[in-house]
Amino acid sequence: MLAIVGEDAVHRVEGLPGETAPVGLTLALGRLRALGVRGLRLALPAPGHPLGLSGPPEFNARALDAREAVVCHGAAFGLVPEVSEAGPSGDVHVEVVWHCLAVREAPPADVPSLGEAERELAEALREATAVLSRLDVAGAGPVAEAAIEAYRARAERGREVLAPGYPPRAVRVLELAQRVSLLVSLAQERGEGGAVSASEMAARGEALRPVERTARRAQVAAYNSVGETWG
């Protein structure tokens, strides 16, 4: 459970069948299991790209607003987080309410297999690096290297990328996807803070958009790979 909530103070689930008020996460997971849920799948949608979603429109709209969701396997439910901060200045903590909604039982949108994701990522990493150079991101070399080294240092401090039981390939794909996402974020941040024109920023965004999309698809594929054999 600690791996789920991280450093957030409170996680509650609202809208569970049979419950009139939000309940704690432990109780909610038990209730979902009793309702037939056998697993959970991650969705990371973005505008124009309903990655991992299956509908209906109401659920998709809320998931797109949150940019993330969890879709249950075995029962037609989905969970969308609503994150807020609470507490006095200097002692602010994060609270998360997961809204339980009905979903359509259908294959999730645009989720590749782990093998497909790995192949696409290799090309995306080359493309991200090329875009950084071609668009002359100021200081991209040292900045990118420092950020990647910081990322590696966090990983080497014992952080588990995925829970035990995932295939080694999923770990490899997720680590590479996170690295590609980091490069994209660096390029976007340098564009916002650097002395570049609006047209240059637009060109950078257009070039990086398919790279970012590939990285998100790969992350979803890695997290959901444990369920590739589910019926």
Phi, psi and chi 1 to 4 in degrees:
 res  aa     phi    psi   chi1   chi2   chi3   chi4
   1 MET       -  -37.0 -171.4   62.1   64.1      -
   2 LEU   -60.1  -35.5 -179.1   60.6      -      -
   3 ALA   -66.1  -26.5      -      -      -      -
   4 ILE   -79.2  -48.0  -63.9  175.9      -      -
   5 VAL   -85.0  -21.0  -57.6      -      -      -
   6 GLY    59.1 -131.3      -      -      -      -
   7 GLU   -95.5    6.2  -62.4 -179.9   -3.6      -
   8 ASP   -66.2  145.1  -58.7  -21.6      -      -
   9 ALA   -76.4  -43.9      -      -      -      -
  10 VAL  -139.4  133.3  177.4      -      -      -
  11 HIS  -123.9  126.5  -83.1 -111.0      -      -
  12 ARG  -131.6  157.7  -66.3  169.7  -65.4  158.7
  13 VAL  -120.8  127.1  179.6      -      -      -
  14 GLU  -113.9  140.3 -177.5  178.1   71.8      -
  15 GLY    92.0   11.6      -      -      -      -
  16 LEU   -65.6  137.7  -87.0  173.5      -      -
  17 PRO   -55.9  131.9  -26.9   35.9      -      -
  18 GLY    89.3   -5.3      -      -      -      -
  19 GLU  -116.6  133.8  -62.5  -69.1  -17.3      -
  20 THR   -96.0   -7.3   58.3      -      -      -
  21 ALA  -142.0  162.2      -      -      -      -
  22 PRO   -59.3  145.5  -24.2   35.1      -      -
  23 VAL  -125.6  163.7  -59.3      -      -      -
  24 GLY   -67.2  161.8      -      -      -      -
  25 LEU   -66.1  -39.4 -168.2   56.9      -      -
  26 THR   -60.9  -48.2  -58.7      -      -      -
  27 LEU   -62.9  -40.1  175.8   59.6      -      -
  28 ALA   -63.2  -43.5      -      -      -      -
  29 LEU   -64.5  -38.3  -68.8  174.2      -      -
  30 GLY   -64.5  -41.2      -      -      -      -
  31 ARG   -65.7  -41.7  177.6   59.9   54.7   84.6
  32 LEU   -62.0  -39.7  -72.7  170.3      -      -
  33 ARG   -61.8  -41.8 -175.0  178.7 -179.4   88.4
  34 ALA   -65.5  -27.6      -      -      -      -
  35 LEU   -82.3   -1.8  -70.2  167.7      -      -
  36 GLY   110.6    1.0      -      -      -      -
  37 VAL   -70.8  127.5  173.3      -      -      -
  38 ARG  -113.2   -6.1  -58.6 -165.3  -59.0  -84.2
  39 GLY  -175.0  170.5      -      -      -      -
  40 LEU  -129.6  140.7  -57.6  170.3      -      -
  41 ARG  -119.5  142.0  -70.7 -171.0  171.2  105.6
  42 LEU   -85.6  143.0  173.8   68.9      -      -
  43 ALA  -127.0  136.2      -      -      -      -
  44 LEU  -128.5   69.7  -66.7  177.6      -      -
  45 PRO   -75.4  160.1   30.3  -36.4      -      -
  46 ALA  -144.0  161.1      -      -      -      -
  47 PRO   -51.7  126.8  -29.7   37.1      -      -
  48 GLY    81.3    1.7      -      -      -      -
  49 HIS  -146.9   88.7 -172.1 -153.8      -      -
  50 PRO   -78.6   53.4   31.3  -35.8      -      -
  51 LEU   -58.5  118.9  174.9   61.7      -      -
  52 GLY    87.5   -2.1      -      -      -      -
  53 LEU   -95.3  158.2  -58.8  178.6      -      -
  54 SER  -132.7    3.3   57.0      -      -      -
  55 GLY    93.7  176.8      -      -      -      -
  56 PRO   -78.0 -179.6   31.7  -36.5      -      -
  57 PRO   -55.2  -38.1  -28.1   36.1      -      -
  58 GLU   -60.9  -46.2  178.5 -171.0   -2.4      -
  59 PHE   -66.6  -44.0  179.3   77.6      -      -
  60 ASN   -59.8  -40.8  -75.5    8.0      -      -
  61 ALA   -63.4  -43.3      -      -      -      -
  62 ARG   -68.5  -38.3  -65.1 -164.9   69.7  156.6
  63 ALA   -66.3  -38.2      -      -      -      -
  64 LEU   -65.6  -37.6  -79.9  164.4      -      -
  65 ASP   -63.1  -39.9  -75.3  -17.7      -      -
  66 ALA   -82.6  -18.6      -      -      -      -
  67 ARG    67.4   12.8  -64.8  -66.4 -172.6  102.0
  68 GLU  -164.2  156.8   58.4 -176.5  -29.8      -
  69 ALA  -165.8  167.4      -      -      -      -
  70 VAL  -123.7  130.5  171.3      -      -      -
  71 VAL  -111.6  127.3  179.5      -      -      -
  72 CYS   -77.8  147.5  -60.6      -      -      -
  73 HIS  -110.7  129.5  172.3   72.0      -      -
  74 GLY   106.8  -20.3      -      -      -      -
  75 ALA  -151.9  148.6      -      -      -      -
  76 ALA   -84.3   67.7      -      -      -      -
  77 PHE  -130.1  153.8  -59.7  109.3      -      -
  78 GLY  -139.8  156.8      -      -      -      -
  79 LEU  -125.3  129.3  -56.7  169.0      -      -
  80 VAL  -120.5  127.0  179.2      -      -      -
  81 PRO   -83.3  145.3   31.2  -34.5      -      -
  82 GLU  -123.0  113.4 -179.7 -178.5   -9.6      -
  83 VAL  -102.1  134.9 -178.2      -      -      -
  84 SER  -142.7  162.0   61.2      -      -      -
  85 GLU  -111.2  144.2  -67.1 -176.0  -17.5      -
  86 ALA  -142.7  161.3      -      -      -      -
  87 GLY   108.2  162.4      -      -      -      -
  88 PRO   -72.1  164.0   27.9  -35.3      -      -
  89 SER   -57.3  131.1  177.8      -      -      -
  90 GLY    92.6  -12.7      -      -      -      -
  91 ASP  -139.6   44.9 -171.4   27.3      -      -
  92 VAL   -80.8  136.7  175.8      -      -      -
  93 HIS  -129.5  161.3   59.7  -89.7      -      -
  94 VAL   -98.0  133.8  174.0      -      -      -
  95 GLU  -120.0  142.7  -63.8 -175.6   -6.3      -
  96 VAL  -127.7  125.8 -178.1      -      -      -
  97 VAL  -110.2  122.7  175.0      -      -      -
  98 TRP   -95.9  122.1  -67.0   84.9      -      -
  99 HIS   -92.6  119.9  -62.4  -83.5      -      -
 100 CYS   -89.0  122.8 -177.0      -      -      -
 101 LEU  -132.8  159.6  -57.0  165.5      -      -
 102 ALA   -72.9  142.5      -      -      -      -
 103 VAL  -125.8  164.8  -61.1      -      -      -
 104 ARG   -86.6  134.0 -178.0 -179.5  -62.8  132.8
 105 GLU   -81.6   96.7  -67.6 -173.4  -80.4      -
 106 ALA  -156.8  161.1      -      -      -      -
 107 PRO   -58.7  138.8  -23.5   33.5      -      -
 108 PRO   -67.3  148.1   24.0  -33.4      -      -
 109 ALA   -73.5  128.8      -      -      -      -
 110 ASP    62.8   28.0 -160.1   35.0      -      -
 111 VAL   -93.3  116.9  178.0      -      -      -
 112 PRO   -80.1  166.5   32.4  -35.7      -      -
 113 SER   -72.5  165.9   69.5      -      -      -
 114 LEU   -61.9  -39.8 -159.1   54.0      -      -
 115 GLY   -64.8  -43.7      -      -      -      -
 116 GLU   -62.1  -42.5  -69.8  170.1  -23.6      -
 117 ALA   -62.3  -40.3      -      -      -      -
 118 GLU   -65.1  -41.3 -171.7  170.5   35.0      -
 119 ARG   -66.3  -42.9  -70.6 -169.3  -65.7  -88.3
 120 GLU   -65.4  -35.8  -68.3  171.8    0.6      -
 121 LEU   -65.9  -38.9  -92.6  176.7      -      -
 122 ALA   -58.0  -42.7      -      -      -      -
 123 GLU   -69.9  -38.9  176.9   60.1   30.7      -
 124 ALA   -63.8  -36.8      -      -      -      -
 125 LEU   -65.1  -42.4 -177.9   57.5      -      -
 126 ARG   -63.0  -41.0  -70.0 -168.6  -67.0  -90.0
 127 GLU   -66.5  -42.0 -180.0   64.5   17.9      -
 128 ALA   -62.0  -43.6      -      -      -      -
 129 THR   -64.0  -41.4  -56.2      -      -      -
 130 ALA   -65.2  -39.6      -      -      -      -
 131 VAL   -64.5  -41.7  166.8      -      -      -
 132 LEU   -58.2  -41.1  -75.6  169.5      -      -
 133 SER   -75.8  -44.9  -59.0      -      -      -
 134 ARG   -64.5  -37.1 -175.2  171.1   68.9 -110.3
 135 LEU   -88.8    4.9  -62.8  179.1      -      -
 136 ASP    54.8   54.6 -168.1   25.5      -      -
 137 VAL   -67.2  118.6  177.4      -      -      -
 138 ALA   -58.8  122.0      -      -      -      -
 139 GLY    70.1   17.7      -      -      -      -
 140 ALA   -59.6  -39.0      -      -      -      -
 141 GLY   -59.1  -65.1      -      -      -      -
 142 PRO   -61.3  -39.9  -22.5   33.3      -      -
 143 VAL   -63.9  -46.7  171.1      -      -      -
 144 ALA   -62.5  -44.7      -      -      -      -
 145 GLU   -62.2  -41.4  -70.7  173.1    8.3      -
 146 ALA   -65.0  -42.7      -      -      -      -
 147 ALA   -65.6  -41.3      -      -      -      -
 148 ILE   -66.4  -39.1  -68.8  170.8      -      -
 149 GLU   -64.4  -38.3  -75.6  -54.1  -46.2      -
 150 ALA   -63.8  -40.3      -      -      -      -
 151 TYR   -62.0  -44.4  164.0   77.6      -      -
 152 ARG   -64.0  -38.7  -73.8  173.4  177.9  160.3
 153 ALA   -62.6  -40.4      -      -      -      -
 154 ARG   -63.8  -40.9  -70.8 -165.0  -59.3  -88.1
 155 ALA   -64.6  -37.7      -      -      -      -
 156 GLU   -76.2   -9.4  -70.0  168.9   -0.6      -
 157 ARG   -83.7   17.9  -75.8 -161.3  -65.6  -93.6
 158 GLY    96.2    9.5      -      -      -      -
 159 ARG   -66.7  129.2  178.3  177.7   63.3   89.4
 160 GLU   -84.4  119.5  -80.7 -168.8  -22.0      -
 161 VAL   -69.3  -42.9  178.0      -      -      -
 162 LEU  -135.7  158.1  -72.0  170.7      -      -
 163 ALA   -68.2  157.2      -      -      -      -
 164 PRO   -55.8  143.4  -25.1   34.7      -      -
 165 GLY   107.8  -16.0      -      -      -      -
 166 TYR   -78.0  148.8  -84.0   85.8      -      -
 167 PRO   -68.1  148.3   22.4  -32.2      -      -
 168 PRO   -54.4  -33.5  -25.2   34.3      -      -
 169 ARG   -62.3  -36.0 -169.9  179.1 -156.8  178.7
 170 ALA   -64.6  -40.4      -      -      -      -
 171 VAL   -62.3  -44.3  175.0      -      -      -
 172 ARG   -62.6  -44.0 -175.0  169.3   66.5 -113.1
 173 VAL   -65.4  -42.9  167.2      -      -      -
 174 LEU   -65.2  -42.7 -177.9   55.9      -      -
 175 GLU   -61.7  -41.9  -72.9  179.4  -30.5      -
 176 LEU   -68.2  -40.0 -176.2   54.7      -      -
 177 ALA   -62.1  -40.3      -      -      -      -
 178 GLN   -66.8  -35.3  -70.3  172.9  -20.3      -
 179 ARG   -67.0  -42.8 -177.0 -180.0  178.2 -170.9
 180 VAL   -63.2  -42.7  170.8      -      -      -
 181 SER   -60.9  -37.1  -65.7      -      -      -
 182 LEU   -64.4  -43.6  177.3   60.5      -      -
 183 LEU   -62.4  -40.4  -72.4  170.6      -      -
 184 VAL   -63.6  -44.9  171.1      -      -      -
 185 SER   -61.2  -40.4  -63.8      -      -      -
 186 LEU   -60.7  -45.7  -76.7  169.9      -      -
 187 ALA   -63.5  -40.4      -      -      -      -
 188 GLN   -68.9  -40.9  -68.5  169.8  -20.9      -
 189 GLU   -65.6  -40.7  -71.2  169.3    6.5      -
 190 ARG   -66.7  -31.4  -61.4  -60.9  -68.2  178.2
 191 GLY   -67.4  -38.5      -      -      -      -
 192 GLU   -72.2  -33.7  -67.1  173.1   -1.2      -
 193 GLY   -99.0  -11.3      -      -      -      -
 194 GLY   -91.2  171.5      -      -      -      -
 195 ALA   -86.7   77.2      -      -      -      -
 196 VAL  -126.7  155.1  -64.5      -      -      -
 197 SER   -79.8  167.7   67.5      -      -      -
 198 ALA   -62.8  -37.1      -      -      -      -
 199 SER   -68.1  -36.9   61.3      -      -      -
 200 GLU   -66.9  -40.3  -71.9  171.8  -30.9      -
 201 MET   -64.4  -39.5  -70.9  177.8   63.1      -
 202 ALA   -64.3  -41.3      -      -      -      -
 203 ALA   -64.1  -40.4      -      -      -      -
 204 ARG   -63.5  -45.0 -177.5  172.5  -58.5  168.8
 205 GLY   -61.9  -41.4      -      -      -      -
 206 GLU   -64.5  -39.2 -174.9   67.5   23.8      -
 207 ALA   -71.1  -34.2      -      -      -      -
 208 LEU   -87.5  -17.1  -71.3  170.3      -      -
 209 ARG   -58.1  -48.1 -165.9  168.4  -64.6  117.1
 210 PRO   -66.6  -27.8   19.9  -31.4      -      -
 211 VAL   -68.5  -45.4  179.9      -      -      -
 212 GLU   -61.8  -39.4 -175.0  -86.3  -22.5      -
 213 ARG   -62.8  -43.7 -178.0 -173.3 -177.1  107.4
 214 THR   -63.2  -40.8  -63.1      -      -      -
 215 ALA   -64.4  -41.1      -      -      -      -
 216 ARG   -65.6  -42.0  -83.5 -169.4  -59.5  108.6
 217 ARG   -59.9  -40.5  -67.8  179.5   77.0 -121.8
 218 ALA   -67.8  -39.1      -      -      -      -
 219 GLN   -62.4  -44.0  -71.3 -176.6   66.4      -
 220 VAL   -63.2  -41.5  170.1      -      -      -
 221 ALA   -61.4  -40.9      -      -      -      -
 222 ALA   -67.4  -49.3      -      -      -      -
 223 TYR   -63.0  -34.9  -79.4  116.6      -      -
 224 ASN   -93.2    1.2  -66.0   -9.9      -      -
 225 SER   -64.0  -27.3   61.5      -      -      -
 226 VAL   -64.7  -19.3   72.7      -      -      -
 227 GLY  -103.2   10.8      -      -      -      -
 228 GLU   -63.2  -21.9  -75.9 -170.6   -2.1      -
 229 THR   -95.7   -0.3   58.9      -      -      -
 230 TRP   -65.3  145.0  -67.9  -15.9      -      -
 231 GLY   -82.2      -      -      -      -      -
